[in-house]
């Protein structure tokens, strides 16, 4: 006897059908309410898929950093990072993307699915100048589906409760992680010592 769910019929028998309300909240554009979530969000997670695998990348800037070009188009700045460009590589190979917009202190999230392209148009780059620095590129997302997600997962996790926030020293430091991954041939202490200033110097 197997306990694995391997067919859609089995899945639907287990979970049932979505309610009319759950289906109604999905639309093919960003209405006024959904635009409000985009403007209030300082942090998103962008998921993509390509021939080399999946990617799920965090992106953040001051609230409203994702610009609404129109009801069907979002602009996401891509700031300097580690140059792995996993999600950008995926977008070149497969334009399908999903975005999760998170607003601190708010339980509901906004999910957006669509197709993306990468632009280095100076006019688009110029929209995102911070501290005299431009993003490397702009991810242009054509919205195909948008819907808000209820607060249950945030409530269950108690994510915004400061009493449950973990002190950073409870987890391995970035330097310690690098040192172990390098088999000890890395100065983790020096890396950790310089990290705060290096982070500020390379934000943009």
C-alpha angles and dihedrals in degrees: 000000000000126000094194122115105224106158136055090236090058091047094051091046089055099044104024124214126316116256122252088251092055091052095044093059092066113088134164096240143035110269124193094276095049092046088057090060091050092051093048097048121099093176136047138170116221119202125195140166132213144155091281094052143268130322135192113186131184118225127185144170135139113321111285093029089136104076124216107223091178138326091287102037135067128185118210120188116222109213127198113286139145093316093238086122090191096158094041091052089050092050091054089053099035120012096202113116140166126207129198115199115205125192117195112245094014122106099204120078131197121232121198127185124190148112124289141202133186122240135185093183105150090223091057095042090051091060090069104047113145124174088354091301128118127209117257090242143341123243109218110205122196106206117231100162133012128179138155121240121221122249099249097105092048091046092049092049093045084218098167096046107112090203088068097045111120121235108243093235090064089076131053112277122243090250093051091050092050091047093054093045089052092052092248094306093118134078100237095173092056091046092053092045093055097036101091094053093039090052092053092045093052103037091107 
